[in-house]
Amino acid sequence: MKIPYMYFEKDDLSKLILLLYRQLIAWKISVLTVYNPEIAAYILKNPSPALYKKQISREYLASKTIVAALKAANKNLQDGDGDCAFT
């Protein structure tokens, strides 16, 4: 199962993870890929039903202006965020 992007309230992170774990078990998912940094960090640092966990990373090409704007706004670039620029 792959979760390319997800927006949620920070206060709901633990509830979201619990729901995610329930679905993994119910659907007998053997692989979960998460690119959201908050979700990934939580899963890596806390107990989970996973037998094995590893960190993966993705790199994007972006102009210095866009990178600076994202950092200034404290935002993360997620899958699909730039799709309108290419359609």
Phi and psi restraints in degrees (value plus and minus 20) as a CYANA .aco file:
   2 LYS   PHI    -140.7  -100.7
   2 LYS   PSI     112.3   152.3
   3 ILE   PHI    -135.4   -95.4
   3 ILE   PSI      73.6   113.6
   4 PRO   PHI     -89.4   -49.4
   4 PRO   PSI     -55.4   -15.4
   5 TYR   PHI    -175.2  -135.2
   5 TYR   PSI     135.4   175.4
   6 MET   PHI    -183.2  -143.2
   6 MET   PSI     111.3   151.3
   7 TYR   PHI    -129.6   -89.6
   7 TYR   PSI     116.7   156.7
   8 PHE   PHI    -178.8  -138.8
   8 PHE   PSI     143.9   183.9
   9 GLU   PHI     -97.1   -57.1
   9 GLU   PSI     116.2   156.2
  10 LYS   PHI     -76.4   -36.4
  10 LYS   PSI     -55.1   -15.1
  11 ASP   PHI     -86.7   -46.7
  11 ASP   PSI     -38.5     1.5
  12 ASP   PHI    -117.6   -77.6
  12 ASP   PSI     -12.7    27.3
  13 LEU   PHI     -78.4   -38.4
  13 LEU   PSI     -68.4   -28.4
  14 SER   PHI     -84.8   -44.8
  14 SER   PSI     -56.6   -16.6
  15 LYS   PHI     -86.4   -46.4
  15 LYS   PSI     -60.5   -20.5
  16 LEU   PHI     -82.6   -42.6
  16 LEU   PSI     -63.8   -23.8
  17 ILE   PHI     -84.2   -44.2
  17 ILE   PSI     -62.0   -22.0
  18 LEU   PHI     -80.3   -40.3
  18 LEU   PSI     -65.1   -25.1
  19 LEU   PHI     -81.7   -41.7
  19 LEU   PSI     -62.9   -22.9
  20 LEU   PHI     -80.7   -40.7
  20 LEU   PSI     -65.7   -25.7
  21 TYR   PHI     -82.3   -42.3
  21 TYR   PSI     -60.8   -20.8
  22 ARG   PHI     -80.8   -40.8
  22 ARG   PSI     -62.6   -22.6
  23 GLN   PHI     -88.5   -48.5
  23 GLN   PSI     -58.0   -18.0
  24 LEU   PHI     -79.1   -39.1
  24 LEU   PSI     -63.6   -23.6
  25 ILE   PHI     -91.0   -51.0
  25 ILE   PSI     -66.0   -26.0
  26 ALA   PHI     -82.8   -42.8
  26 ALA   PSI     -59.5   -19.5
  27 TRP   PHI    -111.9   -71.9
  27 TRP   PSI     -19.0    21.0
  28 LYS   PHI      34.1    74.1
  28 LYS   PSI      27.5    67.5
  29 ILE   PHI     -95.7   -55.7
  29 ILE   PSI     110.9   150.9
  30 SER   PHI    -119.1   -79.1
  30 SER   PSI     -41.1    -1.1
  31 VAL   PHI    -155.4  -115.4
  31 VAL   PSI     111.4   151.4
  32 LEU   PHI    -144.1  -104.1
  32 LEU   PSI     108.0   148.0
  33 THR   PHI    -138.2   -98.2
  33 THR   PSI     102.5   142.5
  34 VAL   PHI    -147.1  -107.1
  34 VAL   PSI     108.4   148.4
  35 TYR   PHI    -125.5   -85.5
  35 TYR   PSI     -28.5    11.5
  36 ASN   PHI     -89.9   -49.9
  36 ASN   PSI     102.9   142.9
  37 PRO   PHI     -82.6   -42.6
  37 PRO   PSI     -55.1   -15.1
  38 GLU   PHI     -89.8   -49.8
  38 GLU   PSI     -63.8   -23.8
  39 ILE   PHI     -85.8   -45.8
  39 ILE   PSI     -65.6   -25.6
  40 ALA   PHI     -80.8   -40.8
  40 ALA   PSI     -64.4   -24.4
  41 ALA   PHI     -82.8   -42.8
  41 ALA   PSI     -62.2   -22.2
  42 TYR   PHI     -82.2   -42.2
  42 TYR   PSI     -66.1   -26.1
  43 ILE   PHI     -83.5   -43.5
  43 ILE   PSI     -60.8   -20.8
  44 LEU   PHI     -88.1   -48.1
  44 LEU   PSI     -53.9   -13.9
  45 LYS   PHI    -111.9   -71.9
  45 LYS   PSI     -36.3     3.7
  46 ASN   PHI    -138.1   -98.1
  46 ASN   PSI     139.1   179.1
  47 PRO   PHI     -79.9   -39.9
  47 PRO   PSI     125.3   165.3
  48 SER   PHI    -170.9  -130.9
  48 SER   PSI     148.5   188.5
  49 PRO   PHI     -95.3   -55.3
  49 PRO   PSI     -19.9    20.1
  50 ALA   PHI     -94.4   -54.4
  50 ALA   PSI     119.4   159.4
  51 LEU   PHI    -100.8   -60.8
  51 LEU   PSI     -51.0   -11.0
  52 TYR   PHI    -161.2  -121.2
  52 TYR   PSI     117.3   157.3
  53 LYS   PHI    -152.8  -112.8
  53 LYS   PSI     123.2   163.2
  54 LYS   PHI    -167.4  -127.4
  54 LYS   PSI     132.1   172.1
  55 GLN   PHI    -110.2   -70.2
  55 GLN   PSI     115.1   155.1
  56 ILE   PHI    -144.8  -104.8
  56 ILE   PSI     138.8   178.8
  57 SER   PHI    -155.6  -115.6
  57 SER   PSI     138.8   178.8
  58 ARG   PHI    -150.3  -110.3
  58 ARG   PSI     124.0   164.0
  59 GLU   PHI    -136.5   -96.5
  59 GLU   PSI     124.9   164.9
  60 TYR   PHI    -141.5  -101.5
  60 TYR   PSI     130.6   170.6
  61 LEU   PHI    -114.0   -74.0
  61 LEU   PSI     105.6   145.6
  62 ALA   PHI    -170.8  -130.8
  62 ALA   PSI     131.0   171.0
  63 SER   PHI     -89.7   -49.7
  63 SER   PSI     139.0   179.0
  64 LYS   PHI     -80.7   -40.7
  64 LYS   PSI     -53.4   -13.4
  65 THR   PHI     -85.1   -45.1
  65 THR   PSI     -64.6   -24.6
  66 ILE   PHI     -87.3   -47.3
  66 ILE   PSI     -62.9   -22.9
  67 VAL   PHI     -80.2   -40.2
  67 VAL   PSI     -64.9   -24.9
  68 ALA   PHI     -82.7   -42.7
  68 ALA   PSI     -61.1   -21.1
  69 ALA   PHI     -85.5   -45.5
  69 ALA   PSI     -60.8   -20.8
  70 LEU   PHI     -84.7   -44.7
  70 LEU   PSI     -63.4   -23.4
  71 LYS   PHI     -85.0   -45.0
  71 LYS   PSI     -62.0   -22.0
  72 ALA   PHI     -83.8   -43.8
  72 ALA   PSI     -54.9   -14.9
  73 ALA   PHI    -108.5   -68.5
  73 ALA   PSI     -20.7    19.3
  74 ASN   PHI      35.9    75.9
  74 ASN   PSI      28.1    68.1
  75 LYS   PHI    -137.1   -97.1
  75 LYS   PSI     135.4   175.4
  76 ASN   PHI    -130.5   -90.5
  76 ASN   PSI     124.3   164.3
  77 LEU   PHI    -107.9   -67.9
  77 LEU   PSI     105.5   145.5
  78 GLN   PHI    -142.0  -102.0
  78 GLN   PSI     143.4   183.4
  79 ASP   PHI     -69.5   -29.5
  79 ASP   PSI     116.4   156.4
  80 GLY   PHI      69.7   109.7
  80 GLY   PSI     -36.9     3.1
  81 ASP   PHI     -83.8   -43.8
  81 ASP   PSI     -50.9   -10.9
  82 GLY   PHI    -123.8   -83.8
  82 GLY   PSI     -12.3    27.7
  83 ASP   PHI     -78.0   -38.0
  83 ASP   PSI     -57.3   -17.3
  84 CYS   PHI     -85.1   -45.1
  84 CYS   PSI     -43.8    -3.8
  85 ALA   PHI     -92.5   -52.5
  85 ALA   PSI     -39.5     0.5
  86 PHE   PHI    -131.2   -91.2
  86 PHE   PSI     -15.5    24.5
